Structures are given as C-alpha cells and as structure tokens.
Amino acid sequence: MLLGTVALWALNIVLTRYVLTNGWQPLAYGTIRYFAAIALFWTFTYSRERSFRVRWSDSRLVVLAAVLIFVNQIGFVYSIELTSASTVALILGTTPIFVGILATLIGLERLSGTFWIAAAISFVGVALVAAGASSGFSADLLGDVLAVGTAATWAAYSVTIAPLMRRYSPFRISALVLGVGWIPLAAVSVPQLLDQSFDFDRLVWLAFGYAVIGPLFLTNILWFTAIDRVGPSRASLFANLQPFFAVVFAVLLLDEHLDRYEVAGGFAIAAGIVLERRRRHELVEEPVR
C-alpha cells in the first residue's frame, strides 16, 4: 500500500504537467479536480464515520490547515505549469526538512547540528536543481520558487493537523480540510472557469480522471490504512521515494531529461533527507531522561 501510494503521488506530478500543457488552465483544473475528489471522499468518509463533527476548539486548526491546502494547491499547479515535472518532484523532496524546521519553531522538536547540516545540503541541492532547470536561474525561476513554497506549505499543513490526528480519524480531518480548502480555491478560480474550454482529447480526460481518483481519493485510503498498520515512521521512509519515482515517470512519459546540475541537486536533496532521517532515528532511540 505504501509503495502504491507513493507511485500514485509521483505519477500525479507528471500527469498534471501533461494536462496543463494540453489545454487545462491551472486554477480551473485544480478547482474541478478537487470538487470531484471531495465528492468521492466525503461519500466514503460519511459511510465510515457517520459524522464530520469536531470540537469548536479544534475548528481553528481545521481552518488553518484548509488555508494551507489552498495555498499549497495554488503553488502546486502553477509550479508545474511554469517548470518541468522532474524539477518540481526533486524540490518537493525537501518537504521533510521543512517539517523539521516548522516543528522546531513551534516547540515540538529541538534542532541538532545534524539537522542543520541536512538542511544546508538539501537547500544546496535545490539551488543546483534550479540552476540546471533554469539554465542559470532565469527562465523557470518563478516555477522553482513556487515549488519550494509548495513543499513548505505541505510541511506546515502536516504539522498543523498533527494534534487533530490524535483526536479524530485521518479520514474525517482530511475530508473537512479538503472541503473547507476548496472554497477559496473555487472563489479565485472563477475567471479561469468561465474561460476554460473543455474540448480535450481522450488522453487528457483519462489523465484528469486519474488525477481525481488516484492521488486525491485512493491514496488517502491507502496511506492512512498503511500508517495504521506499520506506523508513521516507516511510512515516511516510503514517502521519500516519491521524487525518484516522479523523475522516472517524467523521463519515460514526458521525455524530460536531467542535466548534471539537476542530477547533482537530486543526490544532494536525497543526502539531506538521509541525514534528517538518521537524526530522527537517534531521537527515537535516545533514552528518556
């Protein structure tokens, strides 16, 4: 289930690039895709939970998480429109580093020297990826910046919902956050929705259908079921494979290629993640004082 989830997420990056370069406007795509996926996921969650209720004191965290999802989706669709799928995938590999930084800023963790080394290596990797993708930090720089913002907002979302996951099922929280986050997304998408043509060929529609069912609906079920069985630490190890899978898909399906800077940057990001995971392993094994 974990490998399947990661592969579905990775393929979504590639297929999103495909549909955005074949007629879909970014916000129109994001809004309609989210609406369809939310309808499926709310139906599934209600049949399982029979309620979407949360305590009033927790509603602020739900709204904050929804705002972060909204900003995350804006960054996601525009980063993929402006730069290559492989570049976005490699930059999204820095998400665990952002999680560590944010968790420390709000007092959930304490940063060690190993973490700062991991963060520095990862951000050097981002710079190398951007340099390779943009042929010298120019053409696709905005897309690279938005990809970094996408990683940061997803990390912030992950930290925000952590307390909620201890009190409610992940299905209920995901359904609520997706639903509330869709409202501002729909509001800012109105101009593109009115201007969007839907005269697509069959392959574009198939890719869109996959983007609704695979990475938004099916992966939520697989991911949270797997976490319940094997634990979040092992699951997060599999999540780190997503950039690798996405680059492979981009090379095979979109004929993208990586230059030496992007390859070096990808290895640097991977090295940073390995160091970050080693730090977390040491924290878990450290005896309680």
Summary of the structure (lengths in Angstrom):
residues: 289
radius of gyration: 18.7
end to end distance: 36.5
largest distance: 64.0
contacts: 1010
relative contact order: 0.22
helix: 82%
strand: 0%
